Amino acid sequence: MTDPAAPTADPTTSSSTDPAVLQARREIEQQIAGLTLPAALARTVEEMGDSPAYSDKVGIVEPGGAHAPGWRTVSWRELHGQALDVAAALVALGVAPGDTVAIMAGNRIEHVVADLGAVHAGAVPMSVYLTLAPDQVSFVAGHSEPSVVVLEGADQLTRWGPALDASGSVRRVVVLDESALDGLPEGERYVGWSQLLAEGAAYRAAHADEVRARIDAIEPDQAVTILYTSGTTGNPKGVVLTHHNVMFEAECSLRTSRPEGENIFISYLPFAHIAERILGMYVPQVKGAHVHLIADPALLLATLGEVRPTRFFGVPRVWEKIRTGVSAKLAAEPDEQRRAGIEQAMAVGLEWVESTQVGHSTSPELQARFEAADAQVLGLLRALLGLDRCEWAASAAAPMPLEVARFFGGLGMAIYDVYGMTETTAAVTACGPGSFRMGTVGRALAGIEIRIAEDGEILARGPVTTPGYHQQEDATRALVDADGWVHTGDIGVLDEDGFLTVVDRKKEMIITSSGKNIAPSNIENLLKESPIVGHALVFGEGRPYVVAVLTLDAEVAPVVAERLGLGTADLAELAQHPAILAMAQQAVDAANSRLSRPEQVKAFELLPVEWSPESEELTPTLKLKRRVVHTKYADVLDSLYT
């Protein structure tokens, strides 16, 4: 699966400048010694068997046929039983230990069960992004050669059509939406989910010892998943992660986040994304939780109000959208005295959150003012968002704009920035209670080493490091050096207290024709502080100055247009309207006022489109695909220099 000649430096014994790091690593290693995901899950089932594990709204209907507002829920014991049935079905099919099982489905209970079933059979599950085009699916299928493919419905069958026609490895295609089976070729290759479960239950009843032997044979260093990165250019790479990687990551991240009480969580990012896999799958299976799965991220804000999670993870774009909605409502408040009172309370909230940073302290007087503001105003605002019970809120996957973090500070919420990558099993640094500094991504997690290379690149080392890319030996060697350091490709700075600040992607730094080095993400975040700006891309590589292309926020811009009486909500028309263009110019001017002269945007274009994963400018986790934008809008970018 990985290159036997790949770097073999053992990060548990490699020299470290900080003995405390090695001590923490040894403690965690002793705590998780011999543990695999099935063993950890069995422990959770024993402790929390009848407690709710996962809920979703798939297939919930009322007697009259309308969709009901309720959730369908499985307990930890039920989840475990279904996973064992799937494992038995896979064993019966001849799926061998180490075989891959591909899953293309939304966030629903069956996705989790299929993943766990594959793991318990000794196989390697791999969630595949729902947005992959047929040619991308064909690459992943050809590269990973799955024995079984689990697909949600008709759309996924279409995306997998060419790959299934060409594949010689796929023995069975399992379809969750069984109505999509109509019209498919007859035979044993295509089956519905219910049939798979029935076959597995029957086989498990007759061959319980065989299934148990499969589980007992799993070792910590075996692969627990392969995640094909969404990528911004070229074919994706398959990141191999082991049971040991996952167990260590779960433990060291929990030491920083310090969870208290019940873990009620909302899972909405794709399970092909490492953050969602850790937070929505692995940590709950190791420590227990009640995870609410939603297949459509557009339902997130409504679900927040319904579920009121105790822990919430949002990529920066999600936090930006929440902030925009709240800001719009505050701006629309007709009572000036009430609005002023809210602003004063939020100023106290921000002052209090800032006082909780490392190196600061909260005075009794400030604590009293905050408690009063929280009781009278801030707690109510958080309740309106469904965040009133949230004791841990985090962000990762892209730079969090400082003004967005400060806004939530005004609500009395510290947003804990986290930093990591798929190749490090998610987080290697994080802020958390008692270890927080706004504008940074925190300190190294327990047992993890972080250092900055001479060229500014962030390097990480520890037991969370992938053993390598699946069947991509050269890429593995480029990722992990002979001393076990992962080369992240990001530029960063460590302060005197060990807090890491990420500047930008190394390959995305702009070098102008005059030799100035510019981080585009910082400029883009300033541009997006305007509520009408949805996305921004800054360009200037090899050019005399920096330019930008902007898109309108599809939710805010029509509301602004209505208030201004512009007579249209069409984004294409609004992008050319003088009033909206003037607001975009104000956004650029405001950003430029906070930038050095070489960083200032000298020209911009407001595009008549919206960017999304479907239109390919964004990844499935809403990160910018710069090279896609450069290619699609090359003529626009060129025109900004003429």
Secondary structure, DSSP 8 states (H G I E B T S, - for coil): ---TTS----TTTS--S-HHHHHHHHHHHHHTTT--HHHHHHHHHHHHTTSEEEEE-TT-B-TTSSB-S--EEEEHHHHHHHHHHHHHHHHHTT--TT-EEEEE--SSHHHHHHHHHHHHTT-EEEE--TT--HHHHHHHHHHH--SEEEE-SHHHHHHHHHHHHH-SS--EEEESSGGGGTTS-SSSSEEEHHHHHHHHHHHHHH-HHHHHHHHHT--TTSEEEEEE---SSSS--EEEEEHHHHHHHHHHHHHHH---S--EEEE-S-TTSHHHHIIIIIHHHHH--EEEE-S-GGGHHHHHHHH--SEEE--HHHHHHHHHHHHHHHHT---HHHHHHHHHHHHHHHHHHHHTSTT----HHHHHHHHHHIIIIIHHHHHHHT-TT-SEEEE-SS---HHHHHHHHHTT--EEEEEEEGGGTEEEEE-BTTB--TTS--EE-TT-EEEE-TTSEEEEESTTS-SEETT-HHHHHHHB-TTS-EEEEEEEEE-TTS-EEEEEEGGG-EE-TT--EE-HHHHHHHHTTSTTEEEEEEE-TTSSSEEEEEEE-TTHHHHHHHHHT-S---HHHHTT-HHHHHHHHHHHHHHHTTS-GGGSEEEEEE-SS---TTTTSB-TTS-B-HHHHHHHTHHHHHHTT-
